[in-house]
Every structure is written in structure tokens, then in C-alpha cells.
Amino acid sequence: MPRQIRFNAFMMNCAVHLAPGQWTAPQDQSVGYLDTAYWVELAKLLEEGLFDGLFLGDVIGIYDVFDGNARAAVRTAAQVPMNDPTVLVPLMAHATKHLGFGVTVSVAYEAPYLLARRFNTLDHLSGGRVAWNIVTSYLQSGARSLGDTALRAHDERYDRADEFLDVCYKLWEGSWEEDAVVRDRVNGVYADPDRVHAVTHRGRYFETDGVFQCEPSPQRTPLLFQAGGSERGTRFAAQHAECIFLGAPTRNGLRKAAQSVRTALAEAGRAPDSARLFAMLTVIVDETAQQAQARYAEYRERASYEGALALLSGWTGIDLSRYQPDDTLAYVDTDAGQSALASFSKLDPDKVWTVRDAVDFVSIGGRGAVVVGDASQVADELQAIVEETGIDGFNLTWVESPRTFRDIVRYLVPELQRRGAYKTHYEEGTLREKLLGGDRYLSAPHIGASYRRRSH
Ligand SMILES: Cc1cc2nc3c(=O)[nH]c(=O)nc-3n(C[C@H](O)[C@H](O)[C@H](O)COP(=O)(O)O)c2cc1C
């Protein structure tokens, strides 16, 4: 039996996510991100292709590291303008039955109580199909826009995120007992006050004292995703994440990244396979290999080097205007995302990246690899990647919208199904049950499960 491959679509609520320049093609519809119909149609398409989820990235702030200003990002629409991802969920949930929704929200600027309430609402409205991608932010521009002078130091952001999660677990898991909601119409009792408890937290960063105002949602805690691959980020993931999103440009790098996550899970007392691993990947597939290659050549022509410079500078915290295109990218610790630079420097010692190589690489599909071919060639490559690295699937980026996903649904999904490597129907249940099997709630030894009150 071949390994099963899972797909999520990786998008953002903006016109240019990870393929700057492509929005200029006359047939491209990514500027439709401002319309509800765009998202509803996309969600239906992904469900037709049995995708597990639509995974929405997000950033707070704009990419102003390159050349010390935001001109390149604004001109090329490199993740600016960008809208809030959370509000897209209910309209897409209404139009689908099984598709999950992974939503990125940074803990940097949120109060745990408010974030817990928002995810509780989304989990209810989607019938238990929501996941939270926990990020800690990497753009200084965001910090300044929110009234801070600078981001906290890289590792401290994760310390604070640990405590943020503690508070959320207390609220989601510990305030309302399982049978607190009785909805007894005869006696006029909606919930039993004896089974609803105040939550207290007094920590280094957060304080809360009181009853959580939301009744338990289908998953209580949303399915937890995480994507930070630095050493500290991996430790955070091993503690909290149920799905981990890896971004590595080479297969060797991806294998190492997957291994280090599995080891970290074991060190955190969890089974190494207790989290699902997804790699960022771009697929360009067409009816024939020649057509796919021709389209890839077209995309390369259209790719915006300037937009990619703005993105890569923002991710790494390094102003690439100070480098020559042939300079080698070397690893330095920065206070932006550390794993982005590591993936182009120390992650895979077999490959040396110049600035030009790395910028060209990220200009189509960001930090993940690009696979081009007919359905059979692409399926071969995807199967080889999962066999070699032990990952569970892919978060697929888009180059042209909605074409990238339409082609995957039309050509690749049926080919993988023929090979027995892709599901032919959805499982029932919440997103957590669909992805992990087992319970709809967090279960031991996940730390969040320990906060749940037993009914008395
Ligand atoms: C594949 C991938 C996707 C990511 N998507 C987002 C995102 O949408 N928003 C965000 O703020 N950070 C995103 N990140 C960044 C990480 O969550 C993390 O904040 C950043 O990489 C810094 O942490 P690190 O130094 O531990 O990698 C992503 C990272 C990876 C590898």
C-alpha cells in the first residue's frame, strides 16, 4: 500500500502571496481576493479535489526591509495589500461540508482571551473544521504599526507564545465542563452554573481571571499548526503542534527538517509520528509534460525579481539591496525568521546559494520546491518525496489563480487516486479526527489535554 498523500492549499488574503509578478497575466484572477465569490468558488474547487484544508497564511506589517523602505513590496503587491484571513472562514464553511480551514494568527499582538473567543466562534461556525497556525511574527514594521518600538527578541517571542497557549488551553479546555450546557427548555436552564468555572492565570506576560464566555466548540481547542523551524521554534512545535508546516527548498533539507521535528517530538514526550508534517510545494501540472514546461517557462519570464527581493529580505531580516547577486548567502542569527535564512544556507550543506539563486527560487512558490510535469511525472516525484522524507503531505502554493489548483484537481488528484496514494472520499468528523484519527479533542500526552476538567 503506497503512503497516503494529503493536500492543503496554501493561500493568503491578498493578490500576491508567493509568486510575485504573476497577477499581471490577463487570465489570472488573484485580484479577486476582495470578492466573496472568489473564495467560495475556491473552497468548492478544493473540496471537489478532496483537499484536507485551505491554509491561510497572514502577516502583520509590510515588507520594508529591502532597501529600508516598502516601495518594492508596494509596487509589486508582495503580500501588501493584505486583508484579515479569519473573516473568510464562515463564508467558505457555509459553501462546503468537509474542507478544513487553517488560519494563521500571530500571538504578538493578541490578547489570549480574545483570540480564544474568535477561534471558538470559527470552530462552531465551521462545525469543527478550523485549525490555528500559531506564529510569533517576524516583521519589525508590524511591531511599529501596533505601537511597539520593536519586536521582542526571537527566542523570547516563543517563550511568550508558550504562556499564551497555556492561557488559551485553560479557557478552551478548563472553564466549561463537558456536560455544562444542558439546554433544558422545560426548566429554562441553558447551562449549569456549577459546571462552569473561573479560570485564573497570573504569569510573566498574561493575566486572566474569570469564566470563559464561550461554550465548548466541536474541537474545543482548534487543531494546532505551527511553522517556525528554528531551534526554539521546533521546540515550541514539539510541545504544541499537531500539524507542522515545513519549508525547505531541497529534498535533503526537507528530510533533515522532518527528522529534527520527529526527534523534538520524542524529546517532548510525544510519539514521533503524533504530528502530521506538511511541506511547502508548488506543482505545475498539465495535460502533457511539454505544456507544463511551457507554462513554467512563461511563469519564469513573468516572475518579479523585485517582489521576491522584498519578500526574502522580510523573511530573513536581511536587506538584500546591500548584496551583489553573486554573493553567497551565509547564515547569521537575526531577529526575523531564522529558518528562512537557514534553509538557504546551513540546512543543506550540499548546496550553496547565491543571492540571485535564492531570489529566483523564492519568486515562484516561496521556500518550497517546484515540481513541473504531467500528472504521472508529478505523482512520481511527490511519492518519492514522501517515501524519502516521511512527511504526510503538502501545503501547495499557487502561481496562477485559480488555475494552479484547478489543474491539480483535474490532473494530479485522479492520478494519485489511481495509484492508491490519495483518498477517494472524506472521513467523517472534525478536522482533528480527519487528520489525526482518534478524538475530536486534544488527547494525552498533549499538554493541552491536561487542562480539561473532568466532569463531576
Ligand atoms: C512554510 C512556512 C509558512 C509560514 N507561514 C507564515 C505565515 O503565514 N505568517 C507568519 O507570520 N509566519 C509564517 N511563517 C513563519 C514562521 O511561522 C515563523 O514565525 C518564522 O519562520 C520565524 O520563526 P523561526 O525562526 O522559528 O522559523 C511560515 C514559515 C514556514 C516555514
The ligand as a MOL file (V3000), in Angstrom:
LIG
                    3D

  0  0  0     0  0            999 V3000
M  V30 BEGIN CTAB
M  V30 COUNTS 31 33 0 0 0
M  V30 BEGIN ATOM
M  V30 1 C 6.1940 27.0540 5.3520 0
M  V30 2 C 6.1080 28.2330 6.2520 0
M  V30 3 C 4.9980 29.0650 6.2100 0
M  V30 4 C 4.9040 30.1670 7.0670 0
M  V30 5 N 3.8200 30.9990 7.0240 0
M  V30 6 C 3.7820 32.0690 7.8600 0
M  V30 7 C 2.7070 32.9990 7.8680 0
M  V30 8 O 1.7550 32.8590 7.1320 0
M  V30 9 N 2.7660 34.0440 8.6990 0
M  V30 10 C 3.7970 34.2550 9.5550 0
M  V30 11 O 3.7860 35.2360 10.3100 0
M  V30 12 N 4.8180 33.4050 9.5670 0
M  V30 13 C 4.8340 32.3450 8.7490 0
M  V30 14 N 5.8900 31.5150 8.7700 0
M  V30 15 C 6.9590 31.8580 9.6690 0
M  V30 16 C 7.0120 31.0600 10.9240 0
M  V30 17 O 5.8060 30.7240 11.4960 0
M  V30 18 C 7.8780 31.7300 11.9540 0
M  V30 19 O 7.2450 32.8000 12.5820 0
M  V30 20 C 9.1040 32.2600 11.3520 0
M  V30 21 O 9.6170 31.3100 10.4730 0
M  V30 22 C 10.0770 32.5960 12.4670 0
M  V30 23 O 10.3090 31.5130 13.2380 0
M  V30 24 P 11.5720 30.5940 13.0970 0
M  V30 25 O 12.7540 31.4720 13.2480 0
M  V30 26 O 11.3810 29.6240 14.2160 0
M  V30 27 O 11.4910 29.9410 11.7410 0
M  V30 28 C 5.9620 30.4190 7.9350 0
M  V30 29 C 7.0740 29.5680 7.9570 0
M  V30 30 C 7.1450 28.4820 7.1310 0
M  V30 31 C 8.3290 27.5760 7.2040 0
M  V30 END ATOM
M  V30 BEGIN BOND
M  V30 1 1 1 2
M  V30 2 1 2 3
M  V30 3 2 2 30
M  V30 4 2 3 4
M  V30 5 1 4 5
M  V30 6 1 4 28
M  V30 7 2 5 6
M  V30 8 1 6 7
M  V30 9 1 6 13
M  V30 10 2 7 8
M  V30 11 1 7 9
M  V30 12 1 9 10
M  V30 13 2 10 11
M  V30 14 1 10 12
M  V30 15 2 12 13
M  V30 16 1 13 14
M  V30 17 1 14 15
M  V30 18 1 14 28
M  V30 19 1 15 16
M  V30 20 1 16 17
M  V30 21 1 16 18
M  V30 22 1 18 19
M  V30 23 1 18 20
M  V30 24 1 20 21
M  V30 25 1 20 22
M  V30 26 1 22 23
M  V30 27 1 23 24
M  V30 28 2 24 25
M  V30 29 1 24 26
M  V30 30 1 24 27
M  V30 31 2 28 29
M  V30 32 1 29 30
M  V30 33 1 30 31
M  V30 END BOND
M  V30 END CTAB
M  END
